């Protein structure tokens, strides 16, 4: 089989892809240079530099300058893939027709003829092994783009490939937005469903609960336990956790039947998370087991609301002590209200996990398709 035939392709396409240089299809263009003194911190038209390319602009130009330069100098058409020629070299953003201006020489595009489809080209850019120049700061020069070789299919196949990856990207963006929205909802609810500093009742609570919350020390609510070295243990089914999450699996557990909250003793001390029994933790991760009938999902929310960095006891690597955790004061309601609050945040966390898994799956699907649908 020809090396210029992808492993997977749409039905009806059998011809080998043609090896070409991008310069065969057109030339590299860029916007007219804008000088710093022509920009302002606020204004009419966003001005994107290499550091803000594809994100939020920190500079603006006037409507008058924008209209003048757009009329006289090259400017991308709607749908054109813009390429980062410095910084994150090769990164692309599709120009959607927004009223914006792009930095010269660092943000460029291929002005091509009708033998290329932009939706296909934007995906192809991500597959290119760009030849970069520069000893310290790498850069993609115009000639590097024009001399870059790639295998190109016919226009109908380009359109189908481009449409497929547009659809995948739209799905990925949708799940990213849902994930961000759920994260913001959780952050807002953590703020409103727990008392603010100096108050003993939250802004929002479930119907039927009116009593003030009681001030308690965490040491009265949880047992703070130390993790231990696991290297003497055999391999097995028990997960080992550190401050960054799962590490490996071993043959024994520190807790066989009681769930806990993990929080860093050293290093990352401000990212508590739930540990489901059975588990083992390393010596840089405390595990906190609820006392009595306190709800663990509720207590996890309490841990998430605490500014743990303010309790750092070191001058170097961030550190927490059992005493610092145990002496931390929080407000807690009765167990019935704890359980309702905990159940709410448990459902939110499940939704967040679900969308994260869907997002990871879509990214893996895209990665696999990119590998198999391009030469």
RAHU-V145227 format. One record per run of one state. SS is the DSSP state (@ for helix, = for strand, . for the rest). FROM is the first residue (numbers start at 0). LEN is the number of residues. If there is no record, write none. Layout:
ss->[SS SS]
from->[FROM FROM]
len->[LEN LEN]
//
This chain:
ss->[. = @ . = . @ . = . = . = . @ . = . = . = . = . = . @ . = . = . @ . = . @ . = @ = . = . = . = . = . = . = . = . = . @ . @ . = . @ . = . @ .]
from->[0 17 21 24 25 30 35 38 39 40 44 48 58 61 62 72 80 84 85 86 91 94 99 102 106 112 117 127 132 133 138 139 141 147 148 152 154 192 213 217 221 225 234 242 244 250 254 255 259 264 265 266 272 275 278 281 284 290 295 304 307 311 318 319 321 327 328 332 334 373]
len->[17 4 3 1 5 5 3 1 1 4 4 10 3 1 10 8 4 1 1 5 3 5 3 4 6 5 10 5 1 5 1 2 6 1 4 2 38 21 4 4 4 9 8 2 6 4 1 4 5 1 1 6 3 3 3 3 6 5 9 3 4 7 1 2 6 1 4 2 39 2]
//
